Amino acid sequence: MMKDFLTPLLAEASTWFVAVLVVAGLMGLTFLFLIGRFLNLWIQAFSSGAGVSMFNLIGMYLRKVDMRAITLAKIQLVKAKVKEISTNDLESHYLAGGNVIHVVNALIAADRAAIDLDWKKACAIDLAGRDIIDAVRTSVDPKVIDVPNPKLGKQTIDAVAKDGIQLKAKARVTVRTNIKQLIGGATEETIVARVGEGIVSAIGSADTHKQVLENPDRISKAVLAKGLDAGTAFEILSIDIADVDVGDNIGAKLQADQAEADKRRFQAEAEKRRAMAIALAAENKAKIEENRALVTLAEAEVPKAMAEAFRKGNLGIMDYYRMKNLQADTQMRETIGGGPSAGADGSAEKRG
């Protein structure tokens, strides 16, 4: 009886024991898996003296931070003996969207080159979208900028001297990064534009193009004296004129264009005066015809007046004949003298 009673209990206990062992085994495997993920990084950090604990790694995992990048960056800083930067600083920059490895490499390079670059400024430069590694590299190894930039399709800077001759110049500007003004400072395009403007001004102020060809360095000296790197992320070390070529005679072209424009203007004014003269002649001719019509109307009134004088007795028949004789005598004299009353063929114009 007792045996029959204990057999089910032992079977049930065995089942629970197996279940507990399975759960414990799963938990152990999970723990080993998690530990395995952190163990390698922790050993690397511990052996390097980076000071990254297992709790730091677990916290980074929970905060979704790239613990491998943070750990390797910390190891790099320790091995390079760069001033102390905590793991929390590295995590903060990562969570802000920065590139931790780039910033750490830039800090190490700056420290080796004795460049004053602290962690906060390096993070700010990286978050501003600038290539911090390239900035440090350019501070150590200056780079050359072509003016104008051939990539923009323009090969030379064209300017005209006071004598009207065009000069085509090319320049090379040697610059290095100004770390202090990298945040908010103008980029290479501003340097190219300012140097191009300075070259145009320097050539334009020369009395003759020969002065520029004889001393090209006067351009670089004039441009450097303007302090063109103010407000930019670079420091201009030198400006070298690579090439100066003679272009077109712009002054002569402008004079020719001006002469052609003056010619057209004078022709237009002459045409205007001719048209006004023609209009005035036509107007005078119309006035002459109008006056002739008035004379004809006045002459038509003479017979009427004479008839009225006859009726009233103010004019006798002898007076009429004497007037006709006088008119005939006057017409004859005008015909002989070629006066205004003579016709085109020399014969007198008959009146009355």
C-alpha positions, 0 to 999 in steps of 0.5 A: 500500500505504501509503495503504491502511494509513494510511486506517483509522488516520486514520479511527480517530484522527478518531473518537477526536478527535471523542469527546474534543471531545464529552466536553470540550464536555460538561465545559465546558458542565457547568462553565459551568452550575455556574459560572453558578449561582454567578456571579450570587451571587458578583458580587452579594457581590463588588460589595457587599463581603460577602466571600462567595467562590466556594469558599464558594458551592460549599461551601454547595451541597455542604452543601445550604445555601440559598446565596442566603439566606446571601448576601443575608443577608450583603449586608444585614449589610454594607450595614447596617454591623452588627457583623461576622457571618461566613458560617459563623455564618449557615450554622450557624444555617441548619443548626440549623433557624433562619430566617436572614433573620428573625434578620438583619432583627431584628438590623438593626432592633435596631441602628437602635433602639439595642437591645442584641441580639447574634447568639447571643441572636437565634439562641437566640430564633429557635430557641426558636420566638419571632418575633424580628422581632415581639419587636424591633418590640414593644420599639420600638413597645409594644403594648396587651393587652386584659384579659380577652381577648375571644377567650376569650369573657369580656368583663369581669373580675368582682369583688365589693367588701366591701359585696357589690356586683359590679363588672365591669371592663375593662383595657388593659395596655401592654407592650413586649418584654423581650429579656433575658427573652424566652427562658424568659419567660412569654407574654401569657396570663400577663400577662392572668391576673396582671392579672385576678387583681390587679383582682379583689384590688383591687376585693375589698379596697375597702370599698364599690363607690363607692370604686372607681367614684370612683377607678378608678385605685386599681385600676391603682395597686394592680396595678402595685405588685405587679410582675406582669411578673416572670418574663415576656417583657414589661415592663408600662408602664401599666395603664389601666382602660377601663370599670367597670360595676356588676353584681348585688348578690351580698351580698344574693343570698348572704344570701337564699340563706343565709336559704333554706338556714336555713329549710329546715334549721329545717324539717327540724329541726322535722319531726325533732322532730315525728316524735320526739314522735309516736314517743315518744307511740306508745311511751308509749301502748304502755307504758300498754297494757302496764301495763293488761294487767299490772293486768288480770292482777293483778286476775285473781289476786285471786279466786284468792287470796280462794278460797285464803284461804277454803279455808285459813280465813284469810278468813271470810264476814263479812270478805268481805261487809264488803270488798264493802260497803266497795268499793261505798261507795268506788265510789259516792263516786267516782261522785258526785265524778266521780273516775277510776272514773266513766264517760264518761256520769257513771255509775260503772264496775262492778267485781268 
